[in-house]
Each structure stands twice: as C-alpha cells, then as structure tokens.
Amino acid sequence: MPLSPSPFLQTAFLDALAEGLGGSVFPLTLQGKTLFFLHRKRAAFHHLSSLPLGTPGGSNRPEPGWLRWEELWDHLPQPIGRLEWVDRGEELQPGPRPAAWVTEHRLDLEEDPRVLYRKSLREQLRAAERRGVEITPFETRDLEDFLAYVERTYRHKHGVLPPPASLIRALWQHGHNHFLLALAARKGKRLLSGLWLVVSREEAYAFLQGTHPEAYPLRASALLFDRAIALARDQGYRWFSFGATPSSSPGVRFFKERFGAIPHTYPLWVHQHPVYGGLRRIYKGAQVLRGKREIQP
C-alpha cells in the first residue's frame, strides 16, 4: 500500500537541513516524477518522496521503464562525485549490490497502537510515572542541554558520529513552529531526554533524540515515545516512524519492536566516479592517521 509523501519533502524542512549542513536543495523532475536532493560539497543525497510498504529488497529487480543511474547522473544540475540513494520503491535501476541496508520501524496509528505494546514495556511505562518522569513540550531553554545529550547518545550509545550542532540549531530555529513536534522528558526541572518529530501530512517521523544517562534507569525514553505516539494519533497522523535503526545497535531495534513497530528494510545505493571514490578513501585514511574523525556527507 503506498503511503503519503514523507516528511523529507517538506520544503521548509529541506531548507533548514541544507542551511544547517552548509548545502543546498534542488528538485529534479524525470519521467513525470519530482525527486529532491540535498547537495553538499561534491556529493548529492536523495531525500525520499514516498515510503511504500513493500517486500524488503523487492524493488532491487530492474524492470522496464526504470530510471537508470546514468540518466539521473546526467541530469544533476552541478558536477558531483558521489550520489547516495535509499530505495523505498523509487523507479531507479540499481547497481550490482547495495552499499548497506537501512531498517526503519513504523506503527500504523489507525487503531490504538497501545494494544500492541509488550508486557515488559507497559511495566516500564508505569515505573517511569512512579519515579516522577513527566512529558512536557520541548522549550528553547532546553536546546543546549539537548545538543550535549545528542552528542553523548550518538557517540557513546550508538557508536556513530552525531549530526553537527549547526544542523540541530537550524532545525529548531526554522522548525519548532512549522514542521517539528518536539517533546521533553523531565524530572522536576531537569531535562532527561528530548525527542523531535518531523511531521508531514499523515506521518510523524522520529528524526532526532538525545538522552542523559540518568534517564535510562528511570525509563524516560519509553515514556517519551509512548506520549509522542499518543500525541501523533490524537493530532490525526496515520503513521508513526521510529526512524532508521543502526545495524550496530540491536538494543535500539529491540526497544522499537516492544512498541509493536514493524521493521522494513531498504537498500542504500551508492554511485560515485572512480576518481572521487579514490580521493575520498585517501582523505578518510589521512583523517584516521591524524586521529581525527569528521562527519562526511
């Protein structure tokens, strides 16, 4: 069943994303379909125009009429060396194999999703309430603490590089009254965890979360997601997406599935010129030798 356009088609969201990353956004219409790209430095990234619930990997088979990589490459408005594309049913003929797989967990909000919660999750929700955790709107005064929590969550919990602080600030500046639905878990006045949802038409997408270590024994994250799901359903959204799950974090996958969320796996394709690929490997190798880690597009 095809779903509504994803939050990544929101023009304001794309503009804020581009500003925070120091890039630009451009649309490209081919075969009557408009595709949106984020361009940064010498790379372009496809931001999804639809999220169909299909068979995982089912769109990998080339079919007549599919758009070929070469066609797409030739139509890009400025020279690039690398193109990344998460294939969720787009009409693109892929290369020989995906560079990686992306897993996303989603809930259908048409019926009350709480009937799908596992018993262990229900117990954690009650425990969080007993321990004094409250869910309130995210406020501007929370932003700097949230930046520190995002840094810690990405690096120490998931073992991946966090999004740049400039991106988070740009999203908050442009989005908290437009496309962000932001909630905070607190105990007293202390911020324990923040969750930002990007909303668009029928979908609420868990785009960013940062959590303080104190929140884990209090089960603040579980209560935060429970309230976010309830709020999304009350406001008329049909779908709740927990976002992508890092392959290095099986505990995150387990956390999402306790809510009854269904995993959907999609291929990540990477297409790049050989010269650019070689230079990129040399650059990354030099960064490792220098003991530096830098976010790459």
C-alpha positions in Angstrom: 0.0 0.0 0.0 1.6 3.4 -1.0 1.9 5.9 1.8 1.7 9.6 1.9 4.8 11.8 0.9 7.4 11.5 3.6 8.5 14.4 5.8 11.6 14.9 3.7 9.5 16.5 1.0 8.7 19.4 3.3 10.3 22.4 1.6 10.9 24.2 4.9 12.5 21.2 6.4 14.8 20.7 3.5 15.8 24.3 3.5 16.6 24.1 7.3 18.5 20.9 6.7 20.5 22.4 3.9 21.3 25.5 6.0 22.5 23.5 8.9 24.7 21.3 6.8 26.0 24.2 4.6 24.5 22.7 1.5 21.6 23.3 -0.9 18.4 21.6 -2.0 17.2 21.2 -5.6 14.3 19.3 -7.2 14.7 17.2 -10.3 11.7 16.1 -12.4 12.2 13.0 -14.5 9.6 10.8 -16.1 6.9 12.9 -14.5 8.2 12.4 -11.0 9.8 15.0 -8.8 12.8 13.9 -6.8 14.5 16.0 -4.1 18.2 16.1 -3.5 20.4 17.6 -0.8 23.7 18.8 -2.3 26.7 19.2 0.0 30.2 19.8 -1.3 30.7 17.3 -4.1 28.0 14.8 -3.1 24.2 14.6 -3.5 21.8 12.6 -1.4 18.3 11.6 -2.4 15.6 12.5 0.1 12.7 10.3 -0.1 9.5 11.1 -1.9 7.5 8.1 -0.8 7.6 5.3 1.8 5.7 2.3 0.2 5.3 -0.8 2.4 6.8 -3.3 0.0 8.7 -6.6 0.3 12.1 -5.8 1.8 14.5 -5.6 -1.1 11.7 -6.3 -3.6 12.5 -3.2 -5.6 16.0 -4.4 -6.4 15.0 -6.1 -9.6 15.4 -4.0 -12.8 12.2 -3.6 -14.6 11.2 -1.9 -17.9 10.9 1.8 -17.7 13.1 2.2 -14.6 15.3 5.2 -14.4 19.0 4.3 -14.8 21.8 5.7 -12.8 23.4 7.2 -15.9 20.2 9.2 -16.7 20.0 10.5 -13.2 23.7 11.4 -13.1 23.5 13.3 -16.4 20.5 15.4 -15.2 22.0 16.7 -11.9 22.4 20.5 -12.1 26.0 20.6 -11.0 29.0 18.3 -11.1 29.3 15.8 -8.2 31.4 12.9 -7.4 29.1 10.8 -5.2 25.3 10.0 -5.2 23.6 8.2 -2.3 20.0 6.9 -2.6 17.8 5.0 -0.2 15.5 2.9 -2.4 12.0 2.7 -0.9 10.3 1.8 -4.1 11.6 4.6 -6.4 11.9 3.9 -10.1 15.7 3.6 -10.1 17.7 0.7 -11.6 20.3 0.0 -9.0 23.9 -1.1 -9.3 25.2 -4.6 -8.7 24.7 -4.6 -4.9 23.7 -2.1 -2.2 26.3 -0.5 -0.1 24.3 -1.1 3.0 20.8 -1.7 4.3 18.6 0.7 6.2 16.0 -0.6 8.7 13.1 1.6 9.7 10.4 0.7 12.3 6.8 2.0 11.7 3.5 2.0 13.5 0.0 2.2 11.9 -2.0 4.6 14.1 -5.4 3.9 12.5 -6.1 1.7 15.5 -4.9 2.3 19.1 -1.3 1.1 18.9 -1.0 0.6 22.6 -2.8 -2.8 22.3 0.5 -3.9 20.6 2.7 -2.9 23.5 4.6 -5.8 25.1 4.0 -6.5 28.8 7.6 -5.5 29.7 7.1 -2.1 28.0 3.8 -1.5 29.9 5.6 -2.2 33.2 8.4 0.3 32.3 5.8 3.0 31.5 4.2 2.6 34.9 7.7 2.6 36.5 8.6 5.9 34.8 5.5 7.5 36.0 6.0 6.3 39.6 9.6 7.7 39.5 8.3 11.2 38.7 9.1 11.4 35.0 6.9 13.9 33.2 6.5 14.6 29.4 6.2 18.3 28.5 6.7 20.4 25.4 10.4 21.0 24.4 11.4 24.6 25.0 14.2 26.9 23.7 15.9 26.8 27.1 16.4 23.0 26.6 18.4 23.4 23.4 22.0 23.5 24.7 21.4 20.6 27.0 19.8 18.7 24.2 22.9 19.3 22.0 25.1 17.7 24.7 22.7 14.8 25.0 22.6 14.1 21.3 26.4 14.1 21.2 26.6 11.6 24.0 23.8 9.4 22.7 25.3 9.1 19.2 28.9 8.6 20.2 28.6 6.6 23.4 25.3 4.7 23.0 25.3 4.0 19.2 29.0 4.4 18.4 28.3 6.8 15.4 29.1 10.4 14.7 26.4 12.9 15.8 24.8 15.4 13.5 26.6 18.8 13.6 25.3 21.3 16.2 24.7 23.8 13.4 22.2 21.4 11.9 20.3 21.0 15.2 20.2 24.8 15.8 19.0 25.5 12.3 16.2 22.9 12.5 15.0 24.4 15.8 15.2 27.9 14.6 13.1 27.2 11.5 11.0 24.3 12.6 9.6 24.4 16.1 6.6 26.3 14.9 6.4 24.7 11.5 7.4 21.1 11.0 8.9 19.9 14.3 6.7 18.4 17.0 9.1 18.4 20.0 8.7 16.8 23.4 10.9 16.6 26.5 11.1 14.1 29.4 11.8 15.8 32.7 12.1 15.0 36.4 11.4 18.2 38.2 13.1 21.0 36.2 15.8 18.7 34.8 15.8 17.7 31.1 16.3 14.0 30.9 15.6 13.4 27.2 14.3 15.2 24.1 12.5 13.8 21.0 12.0 15.7 17.8 9.3 14.5 15.4 9.2 15.8 11.8 5.6 15.9 10.8 4.1 15.9 7.3 0.5 15.2 6.2 -0.1 11.7 7.6 3.2 10.9 9.2 5.2 11.7 12.3 8.8 10.7 12.0 11.2 10.4 15.0 14.0 12.4 13.5 16.3 13.1 16.5 16.6 12.1 20.1 19.1 12.9 22.8 19.2 11.3 26.3 21.1 11.9 29.5 22.4 8.7 31.2 20.2 9.4 34.2 17.2 8.8 32.0 17.9 5.1 31.4 17.1 3.7 34.8 14.1 6.0 35.0 12.7 4.6 31.7 12.2 8.1 30.5 12.7 7.3 26.8 10.0 4.7 26.8 7.5 7.1 28.3 8.6 9.8 25.9 7.9 7.7 22.9 4.6 6.5 24.3 3.4 10.1 24.7 4.7 11.0 21.3 2.8 8.2 19.7 -0.4 9.2 21.5 0.1 12.8 20.5 0.6 11.9 16.9 -2.5 9.8 16.8 -4.6 12.5 18.6 -3.5 15.1 16.1 -4.6 12.9 13.2 -1.4 11.4 11.9 -1.8 7.9 10.4 1.8 6.7 10.7 4.5 6.9 13.3 8.0 6.2 12.2 10.7 5.4 14.8 13.4 6.3 12.2 16.4 4.3 11.0 18.0 1.7 13.2 21.8 1.5 13.3 23.0 -2.0 12.4 25.4 -1.7 15.3 22.6 -1.2 17.9 20.5 -4.4 18.3 19.2 -2.9 21.6 17.7 0.0 19.7 15.9 -2.4 17.4 14.5 -4.4 20.4 13.3 -1.1 22.1 11.3 -0.2 19.0 9.8 -3.6 18.5 8.4 -3.6 22.0 6.0 -0.9 20.8 4.8 -3.3 18.1 6.6 -1.4 15.4 7.2 -3.3 12.2 10.7 -3.3 10.7 11.1 -2.5 7.0 14.5 -2.9 5.4 15.6 -0.9 2.3 18.8 -0.9 0.3 21.2 2.1 0.3 22.8 2.5 -3.1 26.0 4.5 -3.7 27.1 5.6 -7.1 30.4 7.5 -7.5 33.0 8.4 -10.0 36.2 6.2 -9.5 38.5 9.2 -9.1 36.2 10.7 -6.5 36.0 7.4 -4.6 39.8 7.1 -4.6 40.3 10.6 -3.3 37.7 10.1 -0.7 39.4 6.9 0.6 42.7 8.7 0.7 41.2 11.6 2.6 39.5 9.4 5.2 42.7 7.4 5.6 44.6 10.6 6.3 42.0 11.6 8.9 42.4 8.2 10.7 46.2 8.6 10.7 45.8 12.0 12.3 43.5 10.7 14.9 40.6 12.8 13.7 37.0 11.9 12.9 35.0 14.2 10.8 31.4 14.0 9.6 31.3 13.2 5.9 28.4 13.8 3.5 
